[in-house]
């Protein structure tokens, strides 16, 4: 008697079925309605029963033979999907491979690895990837890109190397993968976040040799990482590449480099970079102006700092508390109280900048955190 030939209706909650009763009733031709649902498709019914029994039962020994006969890769996929829990899905994958000799389909591995990555179970992804290869499957370019991206973001670089090594030289649709700038950027970002900037630069070189055009964010990741390591000249070189490219840059690409040179005392280079920004039609933002104002103050160039502040207002870029307080503090420390008062008054009076809240926020006092050359 097969599941398709079941005819006699019978209602029962799947969670209350014992293993032995399940085995006997399936063989005897009884039709189930798990959780009071009328199941029209026998395979859907079987999926619900198997998933319920696996979650709620301590042993499936009584029905192993039947499940081994009836559980197909497609049904196993539906069971794992029904769990809606990647960890439980992983446990069922292992159970069915070991006890039921199921050779799982590609869809199962695709679903599980994506779900496990999103839940942070990267070690389990490693195991599932091995099972996938054992069952004769290789990831396509889309799954490969997904795995590399997530593993790089989690700094699981051993797994990244393993995945790429496994597919290298095999008939994987890898051409589109290696042309994916998003994946390259994710790899570069992952290595940079882990403090391995040189590895990130290696992927940059690979990307260039494959004629994959970098995006704004690819540049930004490397520039920011190089600046954090005080490799300003290398970061400056990347800005030079942007200058000669068709990329429309954003302020966050320039700000770390300007900040690095200003902190190193080279505000003139910061001014040059500002000019390059504007030549590329990249409008300086609040951070850009604040960096330059503080940088000029530290060098004792108070009037240049005031000019930059005035220019900031003229372009419609609204300063915040940090900008105004820093400039006022530096002016007071430099013995320029009148200019400090004027800056405070400008900030309070210019309602178009939304600075009315500064009235209590900007006291006329010095901030000892910012050294000023006088």
Buried (B, 14 or more C-beta within 10 A) or exposed (E): EEBEEBEEEEEBEBEEBEBEBBBEBBEEBBBBBBEEEEBEEBBBBBBBBBBBBBBEBEEBEBBBEBBEEBBBBBBBBBBBBBBEBBBBBBBBBBBBBEEBEBEBBBBBBBBBBBBBBEEEBBEBBBBBBEBBBEBEBBBBBEBBBBBBBBBBBBBBBEBBEBBBEBBEEEEBEBEEBBBBBEBBBBBBBBBBBBEBBEBBBBBBEBBEEEEBEBBBBBBBBBBBBBBBEEBBEBBBEBBEEBBEEEBEBBBBBBBBBBBBBBBEEBBEBBBBBBEBBEEBEBEBBBBBBBBBBBBBBBBBBBEBBBEBBEBBBEEEBBBBEEBBBBBBBBBBBBEBEEBBBBBBEBBBEBEEBEBEEBEEEBEEEBEEEBEBEE
